[in-house]
Amino acid sequence: MDWGALAALGGVLLLGAMSPGPSFWLVVQLALGQPRRVAVGAALGMGVGAVCFAMLAASGWQRQIAPEWLQAVRLAGAAFLCWLGYRMWRGAGVAVPASARTAGVLTLWQGVLAGCLAQLSNPKTLLVYAAVFAALLPAALPLSAYWPVVLLVWLVEAGWYALVACAFSSARVRQRYLRQQAIIDRLAALAMLCLGLWLAFTA
């Protein structure tokens, strides 16, 4: 197992998760308008959805298609990562709307289901995972490395969104995070841009 590649994978996925997107907004809204346990449940669901995409990406589905199509997929993934980095950079520092609220009180399991469905309903996540895995992991992922990768994906996704849920349940921590939001967004944007360019030149 290449622990350096695993650490790089975790770092890139963490930076990507830290940049606000649909999943981030959902957890924030639940944290602002629901009991904390519901938002944490959504974070756990986000991890489950991410694991589904990670298992598909790690299964080697890219190797089941012709080399020409594989290169097209890699180039499409590289282009998307560059586009995503550009959008992250442009949107860096956008404040979370203070009016975000969720009507009604949900159960813990409803929060888990909401988080999982929100992750799975975002098809671009699969493209991101396929591109990142192609860039940082070997084409033939050994079985001994398969489960550490899947566990890492769940820990990164569920762990980050659980922190978001707890943070936005506290007004003081929320304000501290928002003061650093622009820096975090731009770091994530640069990471995605560099990874996309590297993948494009090595495709």
N, C-alpha and C positions, 0 to 999 in steps of 0.2 A: 504494500500500500504506500503510495507516494503522499506522505503527510504534508509536504509543501503544496502540492496541487490541491489537497483537501482544504488546507488553510486558505489558499487563494480563492477557492470556490466559496468557502464560507464568507470571506471578506466581501467578494463581489455581490453575493446574494444579500448580505446584510445591508450593504450600501443601497442596493436596489430596493429592498424592503423599506428602508428608512425614508425614501423619497415618497412624498404624498401621492396617492393614487386612489382608485375606487375603494380598494380594501382599507386603506388608511382612513378615508372619510367615513366609511361605515363604522369602524371601531371608534372613531372620535365621536360620531353622533350617538352611538350607544353609550359611550362613557359619559357624555354630557346629559343624556336624557333617560338613562336606565340605571338600575343598580349595577355596581361594579362587577358582580359575578356574571352578568349577562355579557358585558363587554369582554371579560376574560374568556368566557365561553366562545364568543365569536373569534377571539384570537386562536384558541385551540382548533376551531373549525378551519381557520385560514391555514394552519399547519397541515391539517388533513388534506385539504384541497391541493396544497403545494406538493405534498408527498405523492399524490396521484399523478401530477404532471412530471415530477422527478422520476418516478418509477417508469413512466412511459419513455422519458428521454434516456434513462439509463438502460432501457431494455434493448437499445440498439436498433430501433425502428428505422433510423437513417440508413443502416447497412442493408436493408431489405429492398432498396430501390436502386435504380441504375446510377452509375457514378455521375452522369451528367445531371441527373435530377438532384443527387446529393449535393453537388457543387452549387446548384441553383438554390437549394434550401439554405446552404451555408451563407451564400451571398445575400439571400433575402433576410436571413437572421442578422447578418452584419449590418445591412442597410437599416433594419428595424432598430437595432441597438444604437446606431448613430442617430437615427431620428428620435428615439426615446431620450438619448442624452441631450439632444438639442432642445426638446420640449422641456426636459427637467431644468436645463439652464435658463430657458426663457421664463419658466414659472417659478424660479427660485425665490423663496421668501414670501410667497402668497400666503396670506394669513388665513387661519381657520375661521370660518364664519362664526361669530359669537351667537348667532341665532339658531345654530344647529340644534335641533331637538327631535326626539322620537316619541310619538304618541303611543300611549298604552304601555303596560308593564309586561315584559317578556319573561319566559322561564329560562333557566340555564341552557336547557337542551335546544330551545328555540334560538338562542344566541349561537350555539355551536352550529346548528343547521344553517343559520343565516350566513355565518362566516364561511362555511364550506361551500355553499352555493355561490356566494359572491366570488370566491376564488375560481371555482370551476366554470363559472359563466364568462370568464375573461379569457378568450382564446389566445390573446397575445402572450399570456403567461407561458403557454406551451412553447411558443416560438422563442421566447427569451431563454427558457430552460434548455431547449435544444441547442441554441447558439452557445450558451455559456458552457454546457457540458461538452460540446464539440471542441471548444477552445481550450478547456482546462483539464479534461479527463481523457484517458486513452480510449481509442475506438472500441477495443475489447475490454470492457470493465470486468475484472475478475470477481467471482462471487464473494471473496473475502472483503472486497472493497464496496460491494453493492449496498449492504446494509449500513455501514458507516456513513455512506453518502446520503442514503434516505433518512437516517436519523439526524444527520447534520441539517438537512433541509427542514425537517420538522422543528428542530430546536431553533433555527434561525428565524423561521417564519412565525411560529407560535410564540417564541420567546420575545421577539421584538414587538409584536402586536399586543402581547400581554403587558409589556412595559408601557406601551402607548395607552392601553386601557386604564392602567393604574395611574399613569401620569395625568391624563386628562380628567380623571376623577378628582384631582386636586388642583385648585385654581393657581396656587403658588408655583407648583412644578410646571403646570401648563405654560405660565408666562415665561419661566426660565427657558423652556424648550423653544418657544416661539422666538426668543431673542437670538437663538443660534440656528434657526431654521434655514436661513439663506445659505449659510456655510455648509450645512449638511446637504442641502439640495444640490449645490454646485459640486461638492465632492462626489456625490452619486452620479451627476451628469458627466463629469470628467472620466469616472471609472467606466461608464457605459460607452462613451465615445472612444476611449482608448481600446476597450475590448472589441468594439465593432470594427475599428480600423485594423486591428491586429488580425481579426478573423477574416476580413476582406482580403488582406494581403497574403494570407496563408491558405486561402481556399484553393 
